[in-house]
Amino acid sequence: MSQEPSPFTRRLAANARTVEALLERLLGQTTEADEIARPANLLGAMRHGVLNGGKRLRPFLVIECADLLGSNRDAALRVGAALECVHCYSLVHDDLPAMDDDDMRRGQPTVHKAFDEATAILAGDSLLTFAFDIIAAPETSLSDAQKVALVLALGRAAGHGGMAGGQALDLAAEKLPPDEAGIVTLQAMKTGALIRFACEAGAIVAGASRDDRARLRAFGEKIGLAFQLADDLLDLTADAETMGKATGKDAARGKGTLVALHGQAWAEERLEQLVAEAEVLLAPYGERSAILVEAARFIANRRS
């Protein structure tokens, strides 16, 4: 007998559907003001890289963190969609032969396999720039100061000091595995930076105080670490069909991970600690933070 989905699971799925619908509209064929044309092949590659399911966890965090602190749901949804464009651009580029060289993503051919490498590069470039377009657009009902704060925070999270820099460190780790401190830095940049941004962005969208913004940023750092640690465990223990992509590649390439360094039992205990630390950060919000507490547990205990 199948188990009834939890309230958290239903809410995650509902938000994912809403984000997917918005991304479908944003990546439609109709040109916006000052756009000259949307080449069909390039647009098709962008849509292939974005409209392929997924949990939409990062937009979920933007929306729920904004709800926690006062909301502005329409703006949170658009900022979440912008963040998902950045996340998907990173996946399109990570899958390229020069990077992680993957043929499958979420159970379907990666963009460079479904199209070609040049188109995949341009699709990633376009998704990255489109994210800032979405935030700055008049349809995103935020003040200019909020938009500037979001653009700055996202630029820092996605660029050479964040996600892209983390990918560079990850590629270098194939030749010279980093020590434990290096692994932590790499993972905080490659994976954690966008998750941290998602939580902080919710506070910015809600017009929250500096203290609230810092608290949610710290919460994002904790669950970002948990996400990567859980991902490393899955790479070790899950199969490709469950994950929708190849597994075991980190070990095959000799990449250092905290799981490889300390073992599965340590990793599972550390995940419990990170969830507990995340809960402490949310404690001042009481029952209002219940959905984010569940999100932290979901991230630590995920199976795909």
C-alpha positions as CSV (number, residue, x, y, z in Angstrom):
1,M,0.0,0.0,0.0
2,S,1.5,3.4,-1.0
3,Q,2.2,5.9,1.7
4,E,0.3,9.2,1.6
5,P,2.6,12.1,0.7
6,S,3.5,14.4,3.6
7,P,2.3,18.0,3.7
8,F,5.9,19.0,3.0
9,T,6.1,16.7,-0.1
10,R,2.8,18.1,-1.4
11,R,4.0,21.7,-0.9
12,L,7.3,21.0,-2.6
13,A,5.5,19.4,-5.6
14,A,2.9,22.3,-5.8
15,N,5.7,24.9,-5.8
16,A,7.6,22.9,-8.4
17,R,4.5,22.9,-10.7
18,T,4.0,26.7,-10.3
19,V,7.7,27.4,-11.0
20,E,7.6,25.0,-14.0
21,A,4.6,26.9,-15.4
22,L,6.3,30.2,-15.0
23,L,9.5,29.0,-16.7
24,E,7.4,27.6,-19.5
25,R,5.9,31.1,-20.1
26,L,9.2,32.9,-19.7
27,L,10.9,30.6,-22.2
28,G,8.2,31.0,-24.8
29,Q,8.6,32.1,-28.4
30,T,7.3,35.6,-27.9
31,T,10.0,38.2,-27.8
32,E,10.2,40.8,-25.1
33,A,10.9,44.6,-25.5
34,D,14.4,45.2,-26.9
35,E,14.8,41.5,-27.9
36,I,15.4,41.2,-31.7
37,A,14.5,37.5,-32.1
38,R,14.6,34.2,-30.2
39,P,16.3,31.6,-32.4
40,A,14.3,28.4,-32.4
41,N,17.1,26.0,-32.0
42,L,18.7,27.9,-29.1
43,L,15.4,28.4,-27.4
44,G,14.7,24.7,-27.8
45,A,18.0,23.9,-26.1
46,M,17.3,26.2,-23.2
47,R,13.9,24.7,-22.7
48,H,15.4,21.2,-22.9
49,G,17.8,22.1,-20.1
50,V,15.2,23.7,-17.9
51,L,11.8,22.2,-18.5
52,N,12.8,18.6,-17.6
53,G,11.2,18.1,-14.2
54,G,13.2,18.2,-11.0
55,K,12.2,19.2,-7.5
56,R,12.8,22.9,-8.0
57,L,14.3,23.0,-4.5
58,R,16.1,26.3,-4.9
59,P,13.0,28.2,-6.0
60,F,11.1,26.5,-3.2
61,L,13.6,27.9,-0.7
62,V,13.2,31.4,-2.1
63,I,9.4,31.2,-1.8
64,E,9.3,29.6,1.6
65,C,11.9,32.0,3.1
66,A,10.0,34.9,1.8
67,D,6.7,33.5,3.2
68,L,8.4,33.1,6.6
69,L,9.3,36.8,6.7
70,G,6.3,38.4,5.2
71,S,6.1,37.1,1.6
72,N,5.6,39.0,-1.8
73,R,4.9,35.6,-3.4
74,D,4.7,36.8,-7.0
75,A,8.2,38.4,-6.8
76,A,9.6,35.4,-4.9
77,L,8.3,33.1,-7.6
78,R,10.1,35.2,-10.3
79,V,13.3,35.4,-8.3
80,G,13.0,31.6,-7.8
81,A,12.6,31.1,-11.5
82,A,15.7,33.3,-12.2
83,L,17.7,31.2,-9.7
84,E,16.5,28.0,-11.4
85,C,17.8,29.4,-14.7
86,V,21.3,29.9,-13.1
87,H,21.1,26.4,-11.6
88,C,20.1,24.8,-14.9
89,Y,22.8,26.7,-16.8
90,S,25.3,25.2,-14.5
91,L,24.0,21.7,-15.1
92,V,24.1,22.2,-18.9
93,H,27.7,23.4,-18.7
94,D,28.8,20.8,-16.1
95,D,27.5,18.0,-18.4
96,L,29.8,19.1,-21.3
97,P,32.7,16.8,-22.3
98,A,35.2,19.3,-21.2
99,M,33.7,19.4,-17.7
100,D,32.0,16.4,-16.1
101,D,31.2,14.7,-19.4
102,D,27.7,13.3,-18.7
103,D,25.2,11.9,-21.3
104,M,22.1,11.8,-19.1
105,R,20.4,14.3,-16.8
106,R,17.2,13.7,-15.0
107,G,16.7,10.5,-17.1
108,Q,17.0,12.2,-20.5
109,P,19.9,13.1,-22.8
110,T,21.9,16.1,-21.7
111,V,21.7,19.3,-23.8
112,H,24.9,18.7,-25.8
113,K,23.7,15.2,-26.6
114,A,20.2,16.3,-27.6
115,F,21.5,19.2,-29.6
116,D,25.3,19.8,-29.9
117,E,28.1,21.2,-27.8
118,A,28.2,24.7,-29.3
119,T,24.4,25.0,-28.8
120,A,24.7,23.7,-25.2
121,I,27.3,26.4,-24.4
122,L,25.1,29.1,-25.9
123,A,22.1,27.8,-24.0
124,G,24.0,27.9,-20.7
125,D,25.2,31.4,-21.5
126,S,21.7,32.5,-22.4
127,L,20.1,31.0,-19.2
128,L,22.7,32.8,-17.0
129,T,22.1,36.2,-18.5
130,F,18.3,35.6,-18.6
131,A,18.3,35.1,-14.9
132,F,19.3,38.7,-14.3
133,D,16.8,39.8,-17.0
134,I,14.0,38.2,-15.0
135,I,15.0,39.9,-11.7
136,A,15.4,43.3,-13.3
137,A,12.2,43.2,-15.4
138,P,9.3,45.5,-14.5
139,E,7.1,42.4,-13.9
140,T,9.2,41.6,-10.8
141,S,7.4,43.8,-8.3
142,L,10.3,44.9,-6.1
143,S,12.0,48.2,-5.3
144,D,15.1,49.1,-7.2
145,A,17.2,48.7,-4.0
146,Q,15.9,45.1,-3.6
147,K,16.7,44.3,-7.2
148,V,20.2,45.6,-6.9
149,A,20.7,43.6,-3.7
150,L,19.5,40.5,-5.5
151,V,21.6,41.0,-8.6
152,L,24.7,41.6,-6.4
153,A,24.1,38.6,-4.2
154,L,23.3,36.3,-7.2
155,G,26.3,37.5,-9.1
156,R,28.6,36.8,-6.1
157,A,27.0,33.4,-5.6
158,A,27.2,32.3,-9.2
159,G,30.5,33.7,-10.3
160,H,34.2,33.1,-9.8
161,G,33.9,33.6,-6.1
162,G,31.0,31.1,-5.9
163,M,29.6,28.4,-8.0
164,A,31.8,28.8,-11.1
165,G,34.9,29.1,-8.9
166,G,33.8,25.9,-7.2
167,Q,33.5,24.1,-10.5
168,A,37.1,25.3,-11.3
169,L,38.3,23.8,-8.0
170,D,36.4,20.6,-8.7
171,L,38.1,20.2,-12.0
172,A,41.5,20.9,-10.4
173,A,40.7,18.2,-7.8
174,E,40.9,15.5,-10.4
175,K,44.6,16.1,-10.7
176,L,45.5,17.1,-7.2
177,P,42.9,16.1,-4.5
178,P,42.4,18.8,-1.9
179,D,42.7,18.4,1.8
180,E,39.7,18.5,4.1
181,A,39.6,22.3,4.3
182,G,39.9,22.4,0.5
183,I,37.0,20.0,0.0
184,V,34.8,22.1,2.3
185,T,35.7,25.3,0.4
186,L,35.1,23.7,-2.9
187,Q,31.7,22.3,-1.9
188,A,30.6,25.6,-0.2
189,M,31.3,27.3,-3.5
190,K,30.1,24.8,-6.1
191,T,26.9,23.7,-4.4
192,G,26.4,25.7,-1.3
193,A,26.5,29.2,-2.7
194,L,23.3,29.0,-4.7
195,I,21.4,27.4,-1.9
196,R,22.7,30.0,0.5
197,F,21.5,32.7,-2.0
198,A,18.1,31.0,-2.3
199,C,17.5,31.5,1.5
200,E,18.9,35.0,1.6
201,A,17.0,36.0,-1.5
202,G,13.7,35.1,0.3
203,A,14.6,37.6,3.0
204,I,15.5,40.3,0.5
205,V,12.2,39.8,-1.4
206,A,10.3,40.0,1.9
207,G,12.0,43.3,2.8
208,A,13.3,41.7,6.0
209,S,15.7,43.1,8.5
210,R,19.5,42.7,8.3
211,D,19.4,40.3,11.2
212,D,16.7,38.1,9.5
213,R,18.7,38.2,6.3
214,A,21.8,37.1,8.1
215,R,20.0,34.3,9.9
216,L,18.5,32.9,6.7
217,R,21.8,33.2,5.0
218,A,23.4,31.1,7.8
219,F,20.5,28.6,7.5
220,G,21.2,28.3,3.8
221,E,24.9,27.6,4.5
222,K,24.0,24.7,6.7
223,I,21.6,23.1,4.3
224,G,24.0,23.8,1.4
225,L,26.6,21.7,3.2
226,A,24.0,19.0,4.0
227,F,22.9,18.9,0.3
228,Q,26.4,18.3,-1.0
229,L,27.2,15.7,1.8
230,A,24.0,13.9,0.9
231,D,24.9,14.1,-2.8
232,D,28.3,12.5,-2.1
233,L,26.5,9.7,-0.2
234,L,24.1,9.1,-3.1
235,D,27.0,9.0,-5.5
236,L,28.5,6.3,-3.4
237,T,25.3,4.3,-2.6
238,A,22.6,5.0,-5.2
239,D,22.1,3.6,-8.7
240,A,22.0,5.5,-12.0
241,E,18.3,4.7,-12.6
242,T,17.3,6.2,-9.2
243,M,19.4,9.3,-9.7
244,G,18.6,9.8,-13.4
245,K,22.4,10.3,-14.1
246,A,25.6,8.4,-13.8
247,T,26.8,7.6,-10.3
248,G,30.2,6.6,-8.8
249,K,32.0,9.1,-11.0
250,D,33.7,10.9,-8.2
251,A,35.4,7.8,-6.9
252,A,36.3,6.7,-10.4
253,R,38.0,10.1,-11.0
254,G,39.8,10.1,-7.7
255,K,38.0,13.2,-6.4
256,G,38.2,13.8,-2.7
257,T,34.9,14.0,-0.8
258,L,34.2,14.2,2.9
259,V,32.5,10.8,2.5
260,A,35.6,9.3,1.0
261,L,37.7,10.9,3.7
262,H,35.6,10.0,6.8
263,G,33.3,7.2,5.7
264,Q,29.5,6.7,5.4
265,A,28.8,6.5,9.2
266,W,30.6,9.8,9.8
267,A,28.7,11.4,6.9
268,E,25.3,10.3,8.3
269,E,26.2,11.6,11.7
270,R,27.4,14.9,10.3
271,L,24.1,15.3,8.4
272,E,22.2,14.9,11.6
273,Q,24.3,17.6,13.2
274,L,23.8,20.0,10.2
275,V,20.0,19.6,10.4
276,A,20.1,20.2,14.2
277,E,22.2,23.4,13.6
278,A,19.8,24.5,10.9
279,E,16.8,24.0,13.3
280,V,18.5,26.1,16.0
281,L,18.8,29.0,13.5
282,L,15.1,28.8,12.7
283,A,14.0,28.4,16.4
284,P,13.2,32.2,16.9
285,Y,10.5,31.9,14.2
286,G,8.7,29.1,16.1
287,E,6.0,27.1,14.2
288,R,6.2,29.4,11.2
289,S,9.5,27.8,10.3
290,A,8.1,24.2,10.3
291,I,8.2,23.9,6.5
292,L,11.8,25.0,6.3
293,V,12.8,22.6,9.1
294,E,11.2,19.8,7.0
295,A,13.1,21.1,4.0
296,A,16.4,20.7,6.0
297,R,15.5,17.1,6.9
298,F,14.4,16.4,3.3
299,I,17.8,17.6,2.0
300,A,19.7,15.5,4.5
301,N,17.7,12.3,3.9
302,R,17.0,12.5,0.2
303,R,17.3,9.4,-1.9
304,S,17.6,11.0,-5.4
